[in-house]
């Protein structure tokens, strides 16, 4: 059906784009954040694990939060890892997501990544890119992405997208991937990330569609009952997670987008053993994915709020539960699609007016190789589609406290000190890349840091990522970026740069901090 095309380009694109592996723009080098680090106490919304209250999602201290994020797909394809690593370092892409104002990443996966024989592929390790991913399994790479996203102050939602890498499935199980495997793997992920509140929840299954039903009572096809079984299994091992439940295609004879029909959730709610954990998720698309009758309504786009209210918006408007639009996207090629996206963004409620009392969302997609929508990035995996990204500006929201830099210090008499180490990661004679790690060696959290050094040769910095710099003669001063100035006690931050000519011997570094 119409949804299969978007995923079909994944593996092919990996092969076609591999020649671009030499792109070095904005790559990042250095260790990922510390997995499982304790939370940073902060007044900013988003700290800790989240729960629901009526139509709002609240953080650990009861402050409302808004998910305003992006889908980064690939783990669900035969690459068994997020796409684009054939072109760029994963840290640089997560940094770019943050810089654009996205605060959450939805990571689709298939159950294939749990198989012992699964090997992630199409990752470029040249010039220091993705160096810390070499030799890792898909799940171990997912760990790295989660850790670095948390360090950057982004949250992660894991999305069981497919039972295997070949195709989406109408139901949550297939003949080769039974319900027991689905639930066992959900439990495994919930256990894996227990205590890591970067992962705020799991989207149980992507886009249930006919013959999936809602509230029909048939154990083999009632998606609502299956979501209860799976949600309770997840919460039995990690009771802090949110459970994201998508809709179906058809309810009471009324059909819509795959996963986009939540008309039955009001009468037949998903009820779990742990209260205040359910977030309903809708998917909505434009004509570049498929035609729907509402696009040809003579009142379009004025008719769209009524359409959305009917399928899923009523859950929010009646204060029944939070609603997260887990996927929406378009190529923006047609006027109809442009009007659709403008109307949907308005419907989701601008942050400046409503704050976090709004619909949550993750746009489809970060990837440019989504066949019927394209992405926020253009085909070079670097350049931002500023028109598409611009449509989303009014509904973006603030990022969240870092979960990758420890608890920090504090108290009278504490001191902020740091040490820096320098490593040449690649040197081709006429140029080089280097990484610098800044370690907190004091008894309080660093608020900011700077590193200085003087080269004995004629090296010049050409570009730097995760820090800003000045160079006068042979002397260089690097200052933290906005997102990595805070470093907890016993933790570290990193930055990288490219220079010319060859790297030569490592200089002596001095590090100062506040």
FENFEN-V395929 format. One record per pair of residues at least 24 apart in sequence whose ideal C-beta (glycine too) atoms are under 8 Angstrom apart, sorted by the first residue. I is the first residue (numbers start at 1). J is the second residue. If there is no record, write none. Layout:
I:J
I:J
This chain:
1:209
1:258
2:289
2:290
2:372
3:168
3:207
3:258
3:289
3:290
4:167
4:168
5:371
5:372
6:289
6:364
6:370
6:371
6:372
6:373
7:73
7:76
7:77
7:162
7:167
7:168
7:371
8:371
9:369
9:370
9:371
10:73
10:74
10:77
10:78
10:79
10:83
10:369
11:77
11:78
11:79
13:83
13:369
14:77
14:79
14:83
14:86
14:121
14:122
15:122
17:86
17:87
17:369
17:379
17:381
18:86
18:122
18:124
20:86
20:87
20:380
20:381
21:86
21:87
21:124
21:126
22:126
22:127
23:87
23:88
23:380
23:381
23:382
24:127
24:433
24:498
25:88
25:382
26:88
26:92
26:95
26:96
26:382
26:465
27:88
27:89
27:91
27:92
27:127
27:128
27:129
27:433
27:465
27:496
28:89
28:91
28:92
28:95
28:465
28:466
28:494
28:495
28:496
29:89
29:91
29:128
29:129
29:131
29:425
29:433
29:434
29:435
29:465
29:494
29:496
30:91
30:435
30:436
30:437
30:466
30:493
30:494
30:495
30:496
31:132
31:437
31:492
31:494
32:91
32:132
32:144
32:147
32:148
32:151
32:404
33:147
33:148
33:150
33:151
33:152
33:402
33:403
33:404
33:405
34:147
34:151
34:404
34:405
34:406
34:491
35:143
35:146
35:147
35:196
36:195
36:196
37:150
37:403
37:404
37:405
37:406
37:407
37:488
37:491
38:406
38:407
39:197
39:401
39:403
39:407
40:401
40:402
40:403
40:405
40:406
40:407
40:408
40:445
40:486
40:488
41:407
41:408
42:401
44:398
44:400
44:401
45:356
45:398
45:400
46:103
46:153
46:155
46:398
46:399
46:400
46:401
47:197
47:400
47:401
48:197
49:197
49:200
49:240
49:241
50:200
50:201
50:242
51:242
51:276
51:277
52:242
52:276
52:277
52:278
52:279
52:321
52:322
53:276
54:319
54:320
54:321
55:315
55:316
55:317
55:319
55:320
55:321
55:322
55:323
55:357
56:322
56:356
56:357
57:242
57:279
57:322
57:356
57:360
60:197
63:356
64:355
64:356
64:357
65:356
65:397
65:400
66:103
66:351
66:355
66:356
66:358
66:360
66:397
67:103
67:104
67:155
67:157
67:324
67:360
67:361
67:362
67:397
68:101
68:102
68:103
68:104
68:351
68:360
68:361
68:392
68:395
68:396
68:397
69:102
69:103
69:104
69:105
69:106
69:154
69:155
69:157
69:361
69:362
69:363
70:97
70:102
70:104
70:105
70:106
70:362
70:363
70:365
70:366
70:376
71:105
71:106
71:108
71:159
71:326
71:327
71:362
71:363
71:364
71:365
71:366
71:367
72:97
72:105
72:106
72:107
72:365
72:366
72:367
73:107
73:108
73:161
73:365
73:366
73:367
73:370
74:108
74:367
75:107
75:108
75:109
75:110
75:113
75:138
75:142
75:161
76:108
76:109
76:110
76:161
76:162
76:165
77:110
77:165
78:121
78:165
79:120
79:121
79:122
80:112
80:113
80:118
80:119
80:120
80:121
80:138
80:165
81:120
81:121
81:122
81:123
81:138
81:141
82:107
82:141
82:145
83:122
83:367
83:369
84:366
84:367
84:377
84:381
85:122
85:123
85:124
85:129
85:130
85:133
86:122
86:123
86:124
87:124
87:380
87:381
87:382
88:129
88:381
88:382
89:128
89:129
89:130
90:130
90:133
90:144
90:145
90:148
91:148
91:466
92:465
93:366
93:381
94:145
94:148
94:149
94:152
94:154
95:152
95:465
95:466
95:483
96:384
97:152
97:154
97:366
98:152
98:153
98:154
98:399
98:483
100:376
100:384
100:389
101:393
101:396
101:397
102:154
102:363
102:396
103:153
103:154
103:155
103:396
103:397
103:398
103:399
103:400
104:154
104:155
104:156
104:157
104:200
104:362
105:145
105:149
105:154
105:155
105:156
105:157
105:362
105:366
106:156
106:157
106:159
106:203
106:326
106:362
107:142
107:145
107:156
107:157
107:158
107:159
108:159
108:161
108:162
108:206
109:138
109:142
109:158
109:159
109:160
109:161
110:160
110:161
110:162
110:163
110:164
110:165
111:160
111:162
111:163
111:164
111:177
111:181
111:182
111:185
112:164
112:165
113:137
113:138
113:139
113:142
114:139
114:185
114:188
126:426
127:425
127:426
127:433
128:425
128:426
128:433
128:435
128:496
131:425
139:192
143:192
146:193
146:196
146:198
146:199
147:198
147:404
148:404
149:198
150:196
150:198
150:402
150:403
150:404
151:402
151:403
151:404
151:405
151:484
152:399
152:402
152:404
152:483
152:484
153:399
153:400
153:401
153:402
153:403
153:483
154:198
154:399
154:400
155:198
155:199
155:200
155:400
156:198
156:199
156:200
157:199
157:200
157:201
157:202
157:203
157:244
157:326
157:362
158:189
158:193
158:199
158:201
158:202
158:203
159:202
159:203
159:206
159:244
159:326
160:185
160:186
160:202
160:203
160:204
160:205
160:206
161:206
162:206
168:206
168:207
170:208
170:209
170:210
170:211
170:212
171:208
171:211
171:212
171:220
171:221
171:223
172:204
172:205
172:208
172:212
172:223
172:226
172:230
179:226
179:229
182:230
183:229
183:230
183:233
186:230
186:233
186:234
187:233
187:234
187:236
187:237
190:234
190:235
190:237
190:238
190:241
191:237
191:238
193:238
194:237
194:238
194:240
196:403
197:240
197:403
198:403
198:404
199:241
200:241
200:242
201:241
201:242
201:243
201:244
201:279
202:234
202:241
202:242
202:243
202:244
203:244
203:246
203:281
203:326
204:230
204:231
204:234
204:243
204:244
204:245
204:246
205:230
205:246
206:246
206:259
207:246
207:257
207:258
207:259
207:283
208:246
208:247
208:248
208:249
208:258
208:259
209:248
209:249
209:250
209:258
209:259
210:248
210:249
210:250
210:255
212:248
212:249
213:248
213:250
213:251
214:247
214:248
214:251
214:261
214:262
214:263
214:264
214:265
214:268
215:251
215:264
215:267
215:268
223:248
224:264
224:265
224:268
224:270
227:270
228:270
228:271
228:272
231:270
231:272
231:277
231:278
232:272
232:273
235:272
235:273
235:274
235:277
236:273
239:274
241:277
242:277
242:278
242:279
243:270
243:272
243:277
243:278
243:279
244:279
244:280
244:281
244:324
244:326
245:270
245:278
245:279
245:280
245:281
246:280
246:281
246:282
246:283
246:326
247:280
247:281
247:282
247:283
247:311
247:312
256:292
256:311
257:282
257:283
257:284
257:285
257:292
258:283
259:283
259:326
259:327
260:284
260:311
260:312
261:311
261:312
262:311
262:312
262:315
262:323
263:310
263:311
263:312
265:315
265:320
265:321
266:314
266:315
266:318
266:320
269:320
269:321
278:321
279:321
279:322
279:323
279:324
279:360
280:312
280:315
280:321
280:322
280:323
280:324
281:323
281:324
281:325
281:326
282:311
282:312
282:323
282:324
282:325
282:326
283:325
283:326
283:327
283:328
284:308
284:325
284:327
284:328
284:344
285:327
285:328
285:329
285:330
285:373
286:329
286:330
286:334
286:336
286:337
286:340
286:341
287:330
287:334
287:336
287:337
287:340
288:330
288:331
288:332
288:333
288:334
288:337
288:372
288:373
289:329
289:330
289:372
289:373
295:336
295:340
300:336
300:339
301:339
301:340
301:342
301:343
304:340
304:343
304:344
304:347
305:343
305:347
308:344
308:347
313:347
313:359
316:359
322:360
323:359
323:360
324:359
324:360
324:361
324:362
325:359
325:360
325:361
325:362
326:361
326:362
327:362
327:363
327:364
328:361
328:363
328:364
329:363
329:364
329:365
329:370
329:373
329:374
329:375
330:373
331:372
331:373
331:374
332:374
332:387
332:388
332:391
341:391
342:391
345:391
345:392
345:394
345:395
348:395
349:395
350:394
350:395
351:394
351:395
351:396
351:397
352:394
356:397
358:395
361:395
363:392
402:486
404:491
405:445
405:486
405:487
405:488
405:491
405:493
406:445
406:488
406:489
406:490
406:491
407:488
407:489
408:444
408:445
408:486
408:488
408:489
409:442
409:443
409:444
409:445
409:488
409:489
410:444
410:445
411:444
414:442
414:443
414:444
415:442
415:443
415:444
416:440
416:442
416:444
416:445
416:446
416:447
416:513
416:514
417:441
417:442
417:511
417:513
418:442
418:446
418:449
418:487
418:511
418:512
418:513
419:511
420:451
420:509
420:510
420:511
421:509
422:453
422:506
422:507
422:509
423:506
424:503
424:506
425:496
427:502
427:503
428:502
429:501
429:502
430:500
430:501
430:502
431:462
431:498
431:499
431:500
431:501
431:502
432:459
432:498
432:499
432:500
432:501
432:502
432:503
433:496
433:497
433:498
433:499
434:496
434:497
434:498
434:499
434:503
435:494
435:495
435:496
436:467
436:478
436:494
436:495
436:496
436:497
436:509
437:492
437:493
437:494
438:480
438:487
438:492
438:493
438:494
438:495
438:511
439:487
439:491
439:492
440:487
440:488
440:489
440:490
440:491
440:492
440:513
442:489
442:513
443:489
444:489
445:486
445:487
445:488
445:489
446:485
446:486
446:487
446:513
446:514
447:485
447:486
447:513
447:514
448:479
448:480
448:485
448:513
448:514
449:479
449:480
449:485
449:487
449:493
449:511
449:512
449:513
449:514
450:477
450:478
450:479
450:480
450:511
450:512
450:513
451:477
451:478
451:509
451:510
451:511
452:476
452:477
452:478
452:509
452:510
452:511
452:512
453:507
453:508
453:509
453:510
454:507
454:508
455:504
455:507
456:504
456:505
456:507
457:501
457:504
458:501
459:499
459:500
459:501
459:503
459:504
460:499
460:500
461:497
461:498
461:499
462:497
462:498
462:499
462:500
463:497
463:498
464:495
464:496
464:497
464:498
465:495
465:496
465:497
466:493
466:494
466:495
466:496
467:495
467:497
469:497
487:513
